[in-house]
Amino acid sequence: MIGSFRERALKNSERQLENTAELLAVHFEQPLRDFEADRITVGRQMQVGVDSPEAFRQQMSGEGTHVVLKSKIRACTDLAGVKGLVFMISGL
């Protein structure tokens, strides 16, 4: 009887952990996808018209580039929670 109670408790705990893991995965999956899409888009935008190191330097030092990158970073502030969670889980 005690053994079956213990087994049920373990199975319930396992199911709760699986549900929690699934909820966390769903919660963080979309922001990560959005971040990756933004990274690719910004990378492509930065490559347009760049054919030399000097052209790259000139484009990156412009006010317009600063504004674009700043707005993209602001949009990604939710990822700070993801980073904190990853470090917390890995123990770093």
LOTI-501953 format. One record per residue: residue number from 1; x, y, z negated of N, C-alpha, C in turn. Coordinates in steps of 0.2 Angstrom, whole numbers, plus 2048, in hexadecimal, padded with zeros to 3 digits. Example, Ala and Ser with C-alpha at 12.3 -4.5 7.8 and 13.67 -1.06 7.14 Angstrom:
BEGIN
 resi n_east n_north n_up ca_east ca_north ca_up c_east c_north c_up
    1    842     7E4  7D9     83E      7EA   7D9    842     7F0  7D9
    2    840     7F5  7DD     844      7FB   7DC    840     800  7D9
END
This chain:
BEGIN
 resi n_east n_north n_up ca_east ca_north ca_up c_east c_north c_up
    1    804     7FA  800     800      800   800    804     806  800
    2    809     807  7FC     80E      80C   7FB    812     80D  802
    3    814     807  805     817      807   80B    813     80A  811
    4    80D     808  811     808      80B   816    807     812  816
    5    806     815  80F     806      81C   80E    80C     81F  810
    6    812     81D  80F     818      820   811    818     820  819
    7    817     81B  81C     817      81A   823    812     820  826
    8    80C     820  824     807      825   826    80A     82C  825
    9    80D     82D  81F     80F      834   81E    815     836  823
   10    819     831  824     81F      832   829    81C     833  830
   11    817     82F  832     814      830   839    811     837  839
   12    80E     839  834     80A      840   834    810     845  835
   13    815     845  831     81A      84A   831    81E     84A  838
   14    81F     844  83B     822      844   841    81D     847  846
   15    817     846  846     812      849   84B    812     851  84A
   16    812     853  844     812      85A   842    819     85D  845
   17    81E     85A  844     825      85C   847    825     85D  84F
   18    822     858  852     821      858   859    81D     85D  85B
   19    817     85E  858     813      864   85A    816     86B  859
   20    81A     86B  854     81D      872   852    823     873  858
   21    826     86E  85A     82B      86E   85F    828     870  866
   22    822     86D  867     81F      86F   86D    81C     876  86D
   23    81A     878  868     817      87F   867    81D     884  868
   24    823     883  865     829      887   866    82B     887  86D
   25    82B     881  870     82D      881   877    829     885  87C
   26    822     884  87B     81D      888   87F    81E     890  87E
   27    81F     891  877     820      898   875    826     89C  879
   28    82B     898  879     831      89B   87B    833     89A  883
   29    82F     896  886     831      894   88D    82F     89A  892
   30    82A     89D  891     828      8A2   896    82D     8A8  895
   31    82F     8AB  88F     834      8B0   88F    83A     8AE  892
   32    83C     8A8  891     843      8A6   894    842     8A6  89B
   33    83D     8A4  89E     83C      8A4   8A5    83C     8AB  8A8
   34    838     8AF  8A4     838      8B6   8A6    83F     8B9  8A6
   35    843     8B8  8A1     84A      8BA   8A0    84E     8B8  8A6
   36    84D     8B1  8A8     851      8AF   8AE    84F     8B2  8B4
   37    849     8B3  8B5     847      8B6   8BB    849     8BE  8BC
   38    849     8C1  8B6     84C      8C8   8B6    853     8C8  8B7
   39    857     8C3  8B4     85E      8C3   8B6    860     8C2  8BD
   40    85C     8BD  8C0     85D      8BC   8C7    85B     8C2  8CB
   41    856     8C6  8CA     853      8CC   8CD    858     8D1  8CD
   42    85B     8D2  8C7     860      8D8   8C5    866     8D6  8C9
   43    868     8D0  8C9     86E      8CE   8CC    86E     8CF  8D4
   44    868     8CE  8D7     867      8CF   8DE    867     8D6  8DF
   45    864     8DA  8DB     863      8E1   8DC    86A     8E5  8DC
   46    86E     8E2  8D7     875      8E5   8D6    87A     8E3  8DC
   47    878     8DE  8E0     87C      8DC   8E6    87B     8E0  8EC
   48    875     8E3  8EC     873      8E7   8F2    878     8ED  8F3
   49    87B     8ED  8F9     87F      8F2   8FB    886     8F2  8F8
   50    888     8ED  8F5     88E      8EC   8F2    893     8E8  8F6
   51    898     8EB  8F9     89C      8E7   8FD    8A4     8E8  8FB
   52    8A5     8EB  8F6     8AC      8EC   8F3    8AB     8ED  8EC
   53    8B1     8ED  8E8     8B1      8EE   8E1    8B0     8F5  8E0
   54    8B2     8FA  8E4     8B0      901   8E3    8A9     902  8E4
   55    8A6     8FF  8E9     89E      900   8E9    89B     8FD  8E3
   56    89D     8F8  8E1     89A      8F5   8DB    89B     8FA  8D5
   57    8A1     8FC  8D4     8A2      901   8CE    89E     907  8CF
   58    89D     90A  8D5     899      90F   8D6    892     90E  8D4
   59    88F     908  8D7     888      907   8D6    887     906  8CE
   60    88B     902  8CB     88A      901   8C4    88B     907  8BF
   61    88E     90C  8C1     88F      912   8BD    88A     917  8BE
   62    885     915  8C3     880      91A   8C4    87A     91A  8BF
   63    877     920  8BE     872      921   8B9    86C     91C  8BB
   64    86A     91B  8C1     865      916   8C3    866     90F  8C1
   65    86C     90D  8C1     86E      906   8BF    86D     906  8B8
   66    86F     90B  8B4     86F      90B   8AD    867     90B  8AB
   67    863     90E  8AE     85C      90E   8AC    859     907  8AE
   68    85A     904  8B3     858      8FE   8B5    85A     8F9  8B0
   69    860     8F8  8AE     863      8F4   8AA    860     8F5  8A3
   70    85F     8FB  8A1     85D      8FD   89A    855     8FA  89A
   71    851     8FB  89F     84A      8F9   89F    84A     8F1  89F
   72    84E     8EE  8A2     84E      8E7   8A2    850     8E4  89B
   73    855     8E7  898     857      8E5   891    851     8E6  88C
   74    84E     8EC  88D     848      8ED   888    843     8E8  889
   75    842     8E6  88F     83D      8E0   890    83F     8DA  88E
   76    845     8D9  88C     847      8D2   88A    849     8D2  882
   77    846     8D7  87F     847      8D7   878    844     8D1  874
   78    83F     8CE  877     83C      8C8   874    841     8C2  873
   79    846     8C2  878     84B      8BD   878    84F     8BD  872
   80    850     8C2  86E     854      8C2   868    851     8BD  863
   81    84B     8BC  863     848      8B7   85F    84A     8B0  861
   82    84A     8AF  868     84C      8A8   86A    853     8A7  868
   83    858     8AC  869     85F      8AB   867    85F     8AA  860
   84    85C     8AD  85C     85C      8AC   855    85A     8A5  853
   85    855     8A3  856     852      89C   855    857     897  857
   86    85A     898  85D     85F      893   85F    865     893  85A
   87    868     898  858     86D      898   853    86B     895  84D
   88    865     896  84B     863      894   844    862     88C  845
   89    860     889  84A     85F      882   84B    866     87F  84C
   90    86B     882  84F     871      87F   850    876     880  84A
   91    874     884  846     878      886   840    87D     88A  841
   92    87D     88E  846     883      893   847    881     89A  844
END
